[in-house]
């Protein structure tokens, strides 16, 4: 891989790390506020605590995988490109599905909506980095895939 491509890939990894670390600090603050009672369960959101816990766990998984791929990008390793792309696509589907579930009845929708405010902060800096929802994740995913297609050589049995 040319030096310029490595520099750009490393820059992408550093940007992702900074955004994800910032998001993780936001998520930790939200968890702290819920656990200490500064954020209370809304009266129409009877499943708030359960939904908040589940959504926090999902956010932590996304942050962890995206952070691991960012480290690989800093190391100029394109082997993380497919995992990164799959994670970004799954994250987008999760975000859209979460928003769609806000309309669910019996307190579930209200619980998801209320929990989204706190847990969504974990990936928000990554999601809104270019101020348009999902623009940065999609653009970076496409860029990484283009680099992978251009510079990643498939391993053969003879070269392994």
N, C-alpha and C positions, 0 to 999 in steps of 0.2 A: 504494500500500500504506500503511495507517495506521502511525503512528509506533510504536505498541506492537508491531505485527507485525514491524517492522524491528528493534526492540530485541531481541525474542525470537530472530529469525533471526540477528542478530549474536552474541548470547550463545551460540547453538548452534554457530556457526562458531568462536568463541573456545574453547569447551569441546572441540570436535573438534581444534582446533590443539594445545591443551595435551596432550590424550590421545595424539595422534599423534606429537608431538615427544618425549614421554616414551617411547612405544613405540619410536620410531626410535633413541633412546639405548640402550634395552635390546637392540635388534637389533644395533647396532654393537658393544656389549659382547660379545654372543654370537659375532659374526664374529671379533672380536679374539681371543677365547679359543680358538676353533677354529684360527685361523691361527697362533697362538703355541704351540699344543700343550697348553694348559691343559685343553681338552676333547678327549679322544682318541676315536678310532673304537672303539665297542664290538666285542667279538670276534664277535658274531653279526650284526653290521650291516655287511656287506661293501660296501654301496653308500652308506655314510653321507656321505662327502664330496660325491659327486655329487648326492645327494638334498638335502643341506644347501645346496649352491650353488643348486640349482633353486628350492627353497622360499624361500631368502633373496631371490632375484630376484622371485619372485611377491609376497612380502611388501612389497618395496620398491615394486612397481607399485601394490599396494593402498594403501599409505601415501601415495604420490605423488598418486594420483587423489583420495583422500579429503581430503588436505591442500589440493589445488587447489580442490575444491568448498567446503571450509571457508573459504578466502580469499574465494570468491565470496559465501558467506553473510555474511561480515563486511562485504562491500561492499553487502549487502542486495539481492543479485541472485538472483532465483528461477530464472534460466535454468539453474542448475546442479542443480536439483531432480531431473530425470530421470537425469542422470549419477550423482548421489549414490545414488539409489534402485537403479539398475542395479548399481552397485558394491557396495552393501550386500547385495543379493540374491546376487550372484556370490560375494562373500566368505563368506556363510553356506553356500552350496553347496560351495565349496572347503573350508571347515573341516569340514563333515560328511563329505565324500568323503575327506579326509585321514585322519580318524578311522576311517573304514570300511576304508581301505587298511592300517591297522596289522595286520590279520589276514592279509595276503598272505604267501605263503611264500617260500622260497629267499633269505632275508635281506632281501628288499625291504621287507616289513612292519616288521621290526625297524629297518631303516635309516630308514624314514619316521617311526616312533615316536620314535627317538632324535633325529632332526633336528627334529621338531616341538617338542621341549622348548626348543630354542634359537631357532628361527625364529618360533615362535608368539608369542614375547614382543614382537614388533614391533607387532602389532595388539591384544595382550591388554588394554592400558588402555582402548582404544576398545570392545572386545568386552564387557568385564566392568565397564564404568563404573558400572552400577547393581547390581553384584554378582551378577547373574543373566545367564548366557550369552545374548548377542544381544538382551537386552531394550532396552538403550539404542539400539543401531543400528536395530532395528525400530521402536521408538517415535519416534525422531528422523526416520526415513524417512517414517513415516506422517504425522507433523506437517508435515514439509516438503511432502509431496504435498498435504495439506489446504490449506496456505498457497498453494501453486501453483494449485490448483483455484479458490481463492477470489479471488486477487489478480492472477494472471498473465493479462494480456490477450493473446490471440493476434494476431499481426501479420498485417495484410492487405497486399495489393499496393499499395493506395492510401496506407497510412500508412508504408510503407517508404521 
